[in-house]
């Protein structure tokens, strides 16, 4: 019995043989029909197929030739376009360089035109310093201020354009009054600082303006510094905030006790401090029960003042004062206390010292300022000594 594979193989072989036989018979029949041999018929068929394939290839070659021609055209068009744009780009580049040169040239002209001669500079700066430094003038609004500044510049024939430009710069905080004096106007309005600051005219102008307006400007700067300090002090540790409030209270000349108390209350609320403790410390300083310098130099003011006030003062007085000094009058006690802080014969700033004494007397009902100051003045002038004061019944 034959295997299935053998049966299939024999079948395929038979089919293939039958197909070949049939094709051969057909070709023989066509060759007889044309009255040619089978070999000639086969050659004709092959030749016909070759001719037909050649025609196809020829057509394809024509198509490729056309595509190559089109590709060359696109290439040449692109090349011409590149050349055109390169020429354009070069033209644009040359234009850019030309514009840059023109800009530099004109910017130099602007810088030169901004140079202001000394007499004109003095007029412009004087107008601005009179308004912004001295505060002698009052304005209803910023608009009113600008109008009056412009009017004044026209009246004195100053360059109103520069006056208004600098006015706006001052209002916007772009420059300060110190910078206004220290720099030529050309430096302030133009980035290119072409004007010299070493000329004798400018140096003289700067010195004159400082002599006239320097004190006003320094006071403004100090006030601004205090404002900045106030902004930052609230974030400081408690002891630093307390030091700040005590300094403020000590160096402020209050008209009455109630004004002082109201101010201290506002300060304590603002800087988050204990009102009762803080007021008590400040009152004791004014009453000479606490030493101001020792208090503010303490690293723990609240603790220091709750431990030391009367006890330490009494101990110090008992150890360094004679026994009869315990019975001093309020004025004698005050004078000795002041002399311990700073020898009265070495006082330099008498006006400041007088304000300090007047402030202290505002909170001492047992001491009259005029009486105390009369004695202090004689000590400062060397007409009296501390021993003279202690030995007299004042």
Secondary structure as UniProt FT lines:
FT   HELIX           4..33
FT   TURN            34..35
FT   HELIX           38..113
FT   HELIX           118..132
FT   HELIX           142..155
FT   TURN            156..157
FT   HELIX           160..171
FT   TURN            172..173
FT   HELIX           177..182
FT   HELIX           185..189
FT   HELIX           200..233
FT   TURN            234..235
FT   HELIX           238..250
FT   HELIX           257..270
FT   TURN            271..272
FT   HELIX           275..286
FT   TURN            287..288
FT   HELIX           292..297
FT   HELIX           301..320
FT   HELIX           323..327
FT   HELIX           330..341
FT   HELIX           344..346
FT   HELIX           350..361
FT   TURN            362..363
FT   TURN            365..366
FT   HELIX           369..380
FT   TURN            381..382
FT   HELIX           386..391
//
